Amino acid sequence: MGIFERYLSLWVAICITAGLLLGNLTPTVFQAIAAMEYAHVNLPVAVFIWVMIYPMMVQVDFSAVKQIGNKPKGLALTLIVNWLIKPFTMALLGWLFFRVFFTGFVDPQTATEYIAGMILLGVAPCTAMVFVWSHLTQGDANYTLVQVSVNDLIMIFAFAPLAAFLLGVSDVSVPWSTLLLSVVLYVVVPLLAGVFTRQLLRNQGVERFSQRLKPFSIAGLLATVILLFGFQAETILAKPLAIVLIAIPLLLQTYGIFAIAYFAAKSMKLPHNIAAPACMIGTSNFFELAVAVAISLFGLHSGAALATVVGVLVEVPVMLSLVAFANRTRHWFN
C-alpha cells in the first residue's frame, strides 16, 4: 500500500484546511477561478476532475463484462443497492430531515438545494475511489473491475433520468441539457479516453501506465478538494451548523446502506473478497460527478454544491472506518 492510501484521510484533511484558509484569506482569487466557466461548467474544476478520473478509467476493462455470468450474485448485489435502493433512500432521508426535522433551522429554498445535493450524491455510485477501497479490503481486483465497468455503463444511461426524476419529485426543476452535458463531460468522455488508451496500449503495460499516472490522479483529487472548500470557505465558516445538519443524514445513509449491503452479502454467502468491494461500491459516491453537476445546475455557492462538498468531507473518514470494519469481520465470510 502506498503512502497515499495509507494516509489518505490525512492528505484530504490537510487540503480541506488549506482550502478553507485560502478561501478566507484570498477570496478574490477564488472568485476569479469561480468566474472561469463555460455553459455553467467551471473549467478549472472540470480539468482537475478529468485529471483525477482519467487514470482510474484507464483501468476499466469493458472486455471484463463478459465475465458477468461467472459470479453473478456479487454483481447483482451491487446493482440492486446502487440503482434500486440507494438513490431512493437518499432522497427520502433528504426530504425527511430538511422538510420535517430541520425545518426550524433552514429556510425552504436552502432546504430544497440541500436535498438536491444529497440526491445527486445518491444517484452517482462510486467509480474512481472503488479501486482504493477494494485494495484496502484485499478485494478481488478483477471482479471489482467487472463491477465498476458494468456500473459505468449503466451510469451513462441511468444517471440523468434518475436524477431528473428524483429532483422532480422533490420539487426541483432542472434542465435536461445540463444533466446530459454533465454525463458526457464527466462519465462518457473519461470512459472513452480510457478505452482509447487501453486500445493503444493493447492491454499491455496498462498497469504500468496507470501507476505512472497515479501521482497526477492524486494531485487532481487534492487540488479539487482545495478548490471546492475554497469556494465554500466563507459559507462553511459562517454556517458551521449547516455542515452538521447536512452531515447527519449523509452519515445515516452511508452506514445504513453499508449495513444493508454487508448483511445481504453475508446471507448470500459471498466470499469476502467479493462482498467487501461490492458493499464499498454501493456505499460510497462518485462525488466528483455529483459536485460537478451541482455546480452546473445550481452554481458554485449554492446549497446543493455545499451539500455535495460535505459529502466529500464525510466520505473519506467514513469509508476508511468501513474498510476497517470489513477487515475485522473477514472471518464472518469464511
N, C-alpha and C positions, 0 to 999 in steps of 0.2 A: 504494500500500500504506500503510495507516495505521500509526500509532505502535505500536498493539497488536501487529499482525502482525510488524512489523519487529523488535520487541524482546520477542517472546513468551517466549523462553527466559529472559530476564532477569526479567520480571514473575513468572513461575512460580517461579523460583529465590528471589526475594525473599519470596514468600508461603510457600514451603516453610520458609525460615529463620525467618520470623515465626511460623509455626505451631509449629515446634519450640521456639522461645524461649518463646512464650506458654504452650505446653503444660507446660513445665517450671517456669516462674515462677508460673503461676496454675492449677495442676492442678484446684483445686476448681471453678473456673469451667467448665472443660471437662467435669468430672464432672457438673455441673448440666445442661449442654447435652446431654450423653450421656443423661441421665435423661429428657429430653423425647421420649418415644416412645409410639407407639400401635400395637398389633398388630405389634410388632417392627420398626416403621418409625420411624427417627429423624426427627422433624418438621423441625428446622432444616436438616438435610442435604437432606431432601425438598424443602423450599421453595427452597433455593439451586440444587438440581439443576433444578427446574422453571424457575426464572428463567433459568438458563443454556440449557436446551434449547428452551424455547418460541420464542424469536426464530429459532432455526435451523429449527424445524418449520414456521414460517410460510412459509419459502422452499420447502418441499417441495410440489410441484405434482403431484397424482396424475393430472391430465389428461395429464401428460408421459409416463405409462406407455404411452399409445397409440403413442409413437414407438419402442417396443422393436424393432419389425421393421426400422427404418431402418438401424441399425448393430448387429446382434446380437452380433458377436464380442466387443466390449469388455465388454458386459454379461455374456455367458457366462463370460468370464474371471473377472470379479468374483465371480459367484455360485459358480463351482466352487471358487475359492480360499476364499471366506468360509464356505461351508457343507459342502464335501466334503474340504477339506484342512486348513485352519487349526485347527478345533476338535480334530481328532484328533491332529495333530502337537503341539499344546499339551498335551493330556492325556498323550501319550507322553513328551514331554520332562519334564513334571512327575513322572511315575512314575519315569522313568529316573534323574533327578537326586536325587529325595528318597527313593526306595526302594532305589537302588543306590549312586550315587556319594557322596551326602552322609549316609548312614545313621549315620556316626560323629559327625556334628555336630548332628543334630536327632533328638529323640525321636519315636517313631511317631505319636503323636496330633498333634503340631505339624506333622509332615511331611504328614499327611493333610489338615490345614487349608491348608497352603501349596499342595498340589496342587489342592484345591477352588478356591482363589482364582485360580490360573492357569487352570483350566478355565472359570471364569466370565468371565475376560478373553477367552479363546479363542472362546467362543460368542456374543460381543457385538461384531459388526463396527461400525466407527465410523460415526456419523451426524453429530453436531454439528460436529466439527473437520474433516470432509472438505472442507467449503467453503473453509476456510482453506488446507488443503494443495493443493486444486485451484487456488485463486487464485495461490498462490506458485509453482506449476509452469506457470502460464498454460494451465490446462486448459480444455476446452470446458465452460463453465458449464451450458449446457442439458443436455448429456449427463451431467454429474455429477449434475444434478438427477434425471434418469431413473434412474441407478444407485442413488442414495440412496432414492428413492421405492420402487423395487422391493425393495430390501433391507429397508426398514422394514416393508413389507407381509409379507415372509417372516418377519421377526423376531417379529411378533405371534404367529405360529402355530408357529414352529420353536424359539424360544429356550428355552421351558420344557421341551418334550420332549427336546431335545438336551442341555440342561444336566442334566436328571434322569438321562438315560441314561449320560452320561459320568461324572457323580458316582457313580452306582450301580456302574458298572464299577470305579471307584476306591474302592469300599467306603465311600462317604459317603452316609449316609441323610439325605434332605431331604424336607420336607413339600411336597407339590404345591401346597397352598393358598398357601404363602408365595411360591413361584415364580410362580404365576399372578397373585397380588396385585402382585408387583413389575413384571411385564409390563404390567399395567393401569395402574399408577401412573406408570411411567417411560417407557412407549412409547405405549400406547393413548391415555391422557389428553392428553399433549402433542401427539400427532398430530391428535387430534380438535379440540383447541383451535386448532392451526394451520390445519386445513381450514376450521373455522368462521370464523376471522379472514379467510382468503382470500375466502370467500363474501361476508362483509360488505363487504370492500373491492372485490369484483367484479373481482379480479385487477388493479385499477388502483391504483397507489400502493403496491403490495406492497413494492417495493424501498425506497421512501422510508420506509415504516413500519418495515421491518426495520432500516434504518440508524438510525432513532430509538431502536429497542430495543437496538441493539448495545451501548451502554455498560452496560445492565442485564445483558446476557448475559456481558460481560466481568467485571462485578462479581460475578455469580453464580459464574463459574469460579474467580476468585481467592479468594472467600470460602469456596468448597467446599474448595479446596486448603489454606487456612489451618486450617479445621476438621478435615479429615482428618489432617493432620500434627500438629495439636494433640492430637487423640485418641490418636495413636500415638507422641507425643513421647517418653515415658518408655521405651517398648519400643525405639524406634529408637536412642536414645542409649545405652541399656543393652545392646543387642544389635546392634552395627553389623555383626557377621559375618552375622547373619540377612539383612540387607539385601543384602549381597554375594551370598549363596547364592541368594536369590530372583532377583536381577538377572541372574545368569549365564544360566539357561535362558530368561528373558524376552528377553534380548539376542539369543541364538541364534535364538529363534523369530522375532523381528521381522526381523532381517537375512535369515534363511533364507527366510521367506515372501516377502519383497520380491524376493529373487533369483529364486525360482521364478516369481513373477508377472511380473517385469520381462522375463526372458528368454523367457518364454512369449509375452508381448505382442510382443516383437521378432520371434519366429518366426512369429507370426500376422500380421505386417506391419501392426499397428495404427498409426495416426498418433499422434504423441507427445502431443497434447492430449487424447487419449482414453486412451492407455496409462498415462500418469503418474498421473492421478486414479484409474484402475481399480486400479493397484497400491497406491496410498495407502489406498484404502478397504479392500482386503484385508489390508494390513499393520497399520494402526492399530486401536485398540479403542474401543468405546463404554464407556470406563472409568467414566463416571458410573453407568451401569446396573450394571456389574459390582460397583462399590463398594457401591451401594445394596443389591443382592441379598446380597452377602457380609455386610453389617451385619445385614440382616434374618434371614438364616439362621443365622449363627454369632456375632453380637454385635460390638460396636464394637472390642473389644480382642482379637479372635480372630486366629489366624494367617491365616485366609482374608482378613479385612479388611486385614491388613498386606500380604499379597501383592498385593491389588488397588491399594493405596496405592503400593507400589513400582512397580506398572505405570504410575501417574501420574508418578512420579519419572523413570522411564526413557523414557516415551513422547515427551515434547516434544523433548528434545535429540536423540533418535534419529531422530524423524520429520523434524526440521529438517536433519539430516545426509543423510537420504534425499532430501529436497527438493533439496538442493544437488547431490547425485549425479545426480538425474534431470535437472536443468537443465544440468549439464555434459555429459551424454550425449545431449542433444537430437538431435544430428546422427546418432545411430545409427538414427533413425526416419525420416529424410528421404530 
